[in-house]
Amino acid sequence: MDNTVETSPAGSGMATVVLVEDHPIVREGIRAFLTQTTKHTVVAECGDGATALELVKEHRPDVLIADLRMPGLDGLEVTRRVHKDYPNTAVVVLSMYSSDSYVSRAFRNGALGYVLKNSDIKELNDAIASALIGKRFLSKGLASRVHREPILADRYELLTAREREVLQLVGEGMSATEISQKLTISTRTVEKHRSNIMKKLEVKNHADMIRFALQRGLIPLDIEGDLTSS
C-alpha cells in the first residue's frame, strides 16, 4: 500500500521538509508539530527509504527528516545517498537508538542532525535550524559525544549501493526470489550480489551475513532469534 502523503506548500515557510517515518502515528505527530508550531512546510511524507529518495528527487526539500529503522532501505543508507546526490538537502536523523555506532555512522554518512525520539519535540526544530545553516546538532542526551571521533570505516564501506540493499533484505529474511522481485532483478543477479557481499565482508555463509547485518545495525536486534534460526 502506498503510504506517501503529499501536501501543498502553504505560505513561505522557513524550510521545506520531507518527512520519513514508518509509524503513521509518530509521523502524524511530527507533521502536526512542524505545521502548527513552526514555520516549516512539510511538502511530502512517507514510511520507507526507497520512496524517500523519490520524494527528495521530486521536491528537492531544504530538509529531510529520516527515521533510521525503515523497511527496504534504512535511514543510514538514505542519508548517504541524499548527501551524495542532493547536497542542498540537509538530513536530520530521528531515531530511538543512542549508541555511538549509530550516531557516528549517521554523521559520517552526511547527516547534520541526530535527534532521539524520546527528546523534547522542540529539539527537532532546533536540529532543523542548525541544519539549515550547515551546523551539526545532537540531542542533549548525546551532546557529550559531539567531539568524539567517528568510528573507522569498516568492510561495509566496500559494498556498492545495490549490494547494501541486498544485504539489508537478506537480513530481513527475504529469499533470493523475493529479493529479485522487490528489486526487479534476476535471481541469478541476486546470487551474484550475495556472493560479492560475502567476499567483501569476509563471511562464509548466509547466517554470517545476517549476523553482520545485525551487528552493523541494519536490522533490529529483537528479531535476531527468528532470523538466525530460519
RODREN-462181 format. One record per residue (C-alpha): residue number from 0; residue in three letters; x, y, z. Coordinates in nm, 3 decimals, padded with zeros to 5 digits. Example, Ala and Ser with C-alpha at 12.3 -4.5 7.8 and 13.67 -1.06 7.14 Angstrom:
<pts>
PT_0_ala_01.230_-00.450_00.780
PT_1_ser_01.367_-00.106_00.714
</pts>
This chain:
<pts>
PT_0_met_00.000_00.000_00.000
PT_1_asp_00.134_00.344_-00.091
PT_2_asn_00.166_00.539_00.231
PT_3_thr_00.302_00.851_00.065
PT_4_val_00.119_01.169_00.157
PT_5_glu_00.177_01.491_-00.030
PT_6_thr_00.072_01.832_00.093
PT_7_ser_00.065_02.161_-00.089
PT_8_pro_00.305_02.424_00.037
PT_9_ala_00.123_02.682_00.244
PT_10_gly_00.286_03.017_00.250
PT_11_ser_00.656_03.086_00.271
PT_12_gly_00.785_02.856_00.544
PT_13_met_01.135_02.874_00.683
PT_14_ala_01.214_02.537_00.530
PT_15_thr_01.054_02.278_00.308
PT_16_val_01.061_01.934_00.466
PT_17_val_01.021_01.575_00.352
PT_18_leu_00.930_01.355_00.647
PT_19_val_01.014_00.982_00.655
PT_20_glu_00.886_00.772_00.944
PT_21_asp_00.741_00.422_00.914
PT_22_his_00.500_00.457_01.207
PT_23_pro_00.197_00.660_01.088
PT_24_ile_00.103_00.782_01.436
PT_25_val_00.453_00.912_01.505
PT_26_arg_00.467_01.067_01.160
PT_27_glu_00.135_01.241_01.215
PT_28_gly_00.256_01.386_01.544
PT_29_ile_00.576_01.520_01.390
PT_30_arg_00.387_01.670_01.097
PT_31_ala_00.140_01.836_01.333
PT_32_phe_00.425_01.986_01.535
PT_33_leu_00.605_02.118_01.228
PT_34_thr_00.297_02.263_01.060
PT_35_gln_00.124_02.403_01.367
PT_36_thr_00.408_02.533_01.584
PT_37_thr_00.687_02.617_01.338
PT_38_lys_00.711_02.796_01.005
PT_39_his_00.835_02.488_00.822
PT_40_thr_00.633_02.329_00.543
PT_41_val_00.602_01.952_00.511
PT_42_val_00.585_01.906_00.134
PT_43_ala_00.568_01.526_00.139
PT_44_glu_00.593_01.229_00.372
PT_45_cys_00.629_00.852_00.352
PT_46_gly_00.721_00.545_00.551
PT_47_asp_01.004_00.375_00.361
PT_48_gly_01.351_00.455_00.234
PT_49_ala_01.301_00.392_-00.137
PT_50_thr_01.004_00.627_-00.153
PT_51_ala_01.200_00.883_00.048
PT_52_leu_01.464_00.902_-00.225
PT_53_glu_01.194_00.951_-00.488
PT_54_leu_01.036_01.233_-00.287
PT_55_val_01.369_01.408_-00.234
PT_56_lys_01.438_01.385_-00.607
PT_57_glu_01.095_01.529_-00.684
PT_58_his_01.073_01.804_-00.424
PT_59_arg_01.440_01.890_-00.352
PT_60_pro_01.346_01.991_00.005
PT_61_asp_01.561_02.201_00.232
PT_62_val_01.549_01.928_00.495
PT_63_leu_01.488_01.555_00.505
PT_64_ile_01.382_01.416_00.843
PT_65_ala_01.452_01.044_00.835
PT_66_asp_01.398_00.759_01.077
PT_67_leu_01.680_00.504_01.094
PT_68_arg_01.470_00.187_01.100
PT_69_met_01.271_00.162_00.781
PT_70_pro_01.174_-00.129_00.556
PT_71_gly_01.372_-00.197_00.240
PT_72_leu_01.631_00.079_00.268
PT_73_asp_01.740_00.201_00.608
PT_74_gly_01.787_00.560_00.715
PT_75_leu_02.165_00.543_00.718
PT_76_glu_02.174_00.444_00.351
PT_77_val_01.909_00.702_00.263
PT_78_thr_02.121_00.964_00.440
PT_79_arg_02.431_00.862_00.246
PT_80_arg_02.255_00.878_-00.091
PT_81_val_02.080_01.208_-00.025
PT_82_his_02.405_01.365_00.095
PT_83_lys_02.580_01.243_-00.219
PT_84_asp_02.311_01.311_-00.480
PT_85_tyr_02.124_01.608_-00.331
PT_86_pro_02.379_01.805_-00.126
PT_87_asn_02.141_02.101_-00.090
PT_88_thr_01.907_01.886_00.118
PT_89_ala_02.016_01.868_00.481
PT_90_val_01.941_01.543_00.662
PT_91_val_01.820_01.526_01.021
PT_92_val_01.804_01.175_01.164
PT_93_leu_01.525_01.094_01.409
PT_94_ser_01.599_00.775_01.599
PT_95_met_01.534_00.569_01.910
PT_96_tyr_01.896_00.446_01.903
PT_97_ser_02.151_00.633_02.115
PT_98_ser_02.460_00.416_02.064
PT_99_asp_02.786_00.571_01.945
PT_100_ser_02.778_00.337_01.647
PT_101_tyr_02.453_00.476_01.507
PT_102_val_02.539_00.838_01.583
PT_103_ser_02.884_00.815_01.428
PT_104_arg_02.762_00.641_01.113
PT_105_ala_02.480_00.890_01.068
PT_106_phe_02.720_01.185_01.075
PT_107_arg_02.976_01.006_00.860
PT_108_asn_02.703_00.941_00.603
PT_109_gly_02.628_01.313_00.589
PT_110_ala_02.359_01.384_00.848
PT_111_leu_02.365_01.727_01.011
PT_112_gly_02.134_01.642_01.297
PT_113_tyr_02.067_01.344_01.524
PT_114_val_01.758_01.368_01.742
PT_115_leu_01.641_01.099_01.982
PT_116_lys_01.274_01.012_01.971
PT_117_asn_01.244_01.046_02.347
PT_118_ser_01.372_01.403_02.334
PT_119_asp_01.162_01.715_02.376
PT_120_ile_00.992_01.768_02.039
PT_121_lys_01.134_02.121_02.032
PT_122_glu_01.479_01.971_01.979
PT_123_leu_01.365_01.871_01.632
PT_124_asn_01.305_02.234_01.545
PT_125_asp_01.649_02.324_01.685
PT_126_ala_01.804_02.049_01.473
PT_127_ile_01.634_02.182_01.160
PT_128_ala_01.750_02.535_01.235
PT_129_ser_02.109_02.414_01.279
PT_130_ala_02.096_02.204_00.963
PT_131_leu_01.976_02.499_00.759
PT_132_ile_02.296_02.688_00.841
PT_133_gly_02.517_02.383_00.796
PT_134_lys_02.582_02.315_01.166
PT_135_arg_02.561_01.977_01.338
PT_136_phe_02.306_01.916_01.610
PT_137_leu_02.289_01.643_01.873
PT_138_ser_02.013_01.575_02.123
PT_139_lys_02.100_01.693_02.473
PT_140_gly_02.140_01.334_02.586
PT_141_leu_02.411_01.286_02.325
PT_142_ala_02.581_01.624_02.347
PT_143_ser_02.887_01.484_02.525
PT_144_arg_02.966_01.283_02.213
PT_145_val_02.990_01.573_01.973
PT_146_his_03.370_01.585_01.987
PT_147_arg_03.427_01.213_01.964
PT_148_glu_03.598_01.079_01.657
PT_149_pro_03.373_00.888_01.417
PT_150_ile_03.417_00.513_01.404
PT_151_leu_03.662_00.386_01.148
PT_152_ala_03.531_00.274_00.811
PT_153_asp_03.457_-00.097_00.805
PT_154_arg_03.408_-00.362_00.541
PT_155_tyr_03.054_-00.238_00.481
PT_156_glu_03.204_00.064_00.307
PT_157_leu_03.332_-00.170_00.034
PT_158_leu_02.980_-00.262_-00.074
PT_159_thr_02.806_-00.096_-00.366
PT_160_ala_02.467_00.070_-00.318
PT_161_arg_02.291_-00.232_-00.468
PT_162_glu_02.488_-00.474_-00.251
PT_163_arg_02.384_-00.279_00.057
PT_164_glu_02.020_-00.312_-00.045
PT_165_val_02.060_-00.686_-00.096
PT_166_leu_02.238_-00.724_00.239
PT_167_gln_01.959_-00.547_00.423
PT_168_leu_01.691_-00.757_00.252
PT_169_val_01.884_-01.075_00.333
PT_170_gly_01.900_-00.956_00.691
PT_171_glu_01.523_-00.903_00.688
PT_172_gly_01.481_-01.268_00.598
PT_173_met_01.397_-01.242_00.229
PT_174_ser_01.481_-01.526_-00.009
PT_175_ala_01.667_-01.474_-00.336
PT_176_thr_01.336_-01.496_-00.523
PT_177_glu_01.172_-01.236_-00.300
PT_178_ile_01.470_-01.004_-00.334
PT_179_ser_01.469_-01.041_-00.713
PT_180_gln_01.102_-00.946_-00.724
PT_181_lys_01.143_-00.648_-00.493
PT_182_leu_01.447_-00.508_-00.675
PT_183_thr_01.330_-00.615_-01.023
PT_184_ile_01.644_-00.812_-01.098
PT_185_ser_01.701_-01.178_-01.177
PT_186_thr_01.763_-01.436_-00.905
PT_187_arg_02.096_-01.506_-01.072
PT_188_thr_02.190_-01.142_-01.023
PT_189_val_02.080_-01.161_-00.659
PT_190_glu_02.301_-01.465_-00.606
PT_191_lys_02.592_-01.282_-00.770
PT_192_his_02.540_-00.988_-00.536
PT_193_arg_02.526_-01.221_-00.235
PT_194_ser_02.848_-01.386_-00.344
PT_195_asn_03.019_-01.049_-00.381
PT_196_ile_02.888_-00.939_-00.042
PT_197_met_03.027_-01.248_00.131
PT_198_lys_03.367_-01.194_-00.031
PT_199_lys_03.383_-00.827_00.063
PT_200_leu_03.259_-00.883_00.418
PT_201_glu_03.479_-01.192_00.456
PT_202_val_03.188_-01.405_00.578
PT_203_lys_03.131_-01.768_00.492
PT_204_asn_02.757_-01.821_00.475
PT_205_his_02.403_-01.684_00.492
PT_206_ala_02.395_-01.687_00.873
PT_207_asp_02.717_-01.485_00.888
PT_208_met_02.562_-01.225_00.657
PT_209_ile_02.265_-01.192_00.891
PT_210_arg_02.494_-01.157_01.193
PT_211_phe_02.688_-00.884_01.015
PT_212_ala_02.363_-00.702_00.930
PT_213_leu_02.261_-00.721_01.297
PT_214_gln_02.597_-00.601_01.425
PT_215_arg_02.606_-00.324_01.165
PT_216_gly_02.263_-00.204_01.282
PT_217_leu_02.086_-00.270_00.952
PT_218_ile_01.810_-00.469_01.122
PT_219_pro_01.666_-00.458_01.475
PT_220_leu_01.830_-00.683_01.732
PT_221_asp_01.494_-00.806_01.860
PT_222_ile_01.442_-01.024_01.554
PT_223_glu_01.783_-01.192_01.571
PT_224_gly_01.645_-01.519_01.706
PT_225_asp_01.389_-01.558_01.431
PT_226_leu_01.638_-01.486_01.153
PT_227_thr_01.935_-01.688_01.266
PT_228_ser_01.722_-01.991_01.339
PT_229_ser_01.550_-01.986_01.000
</pts>
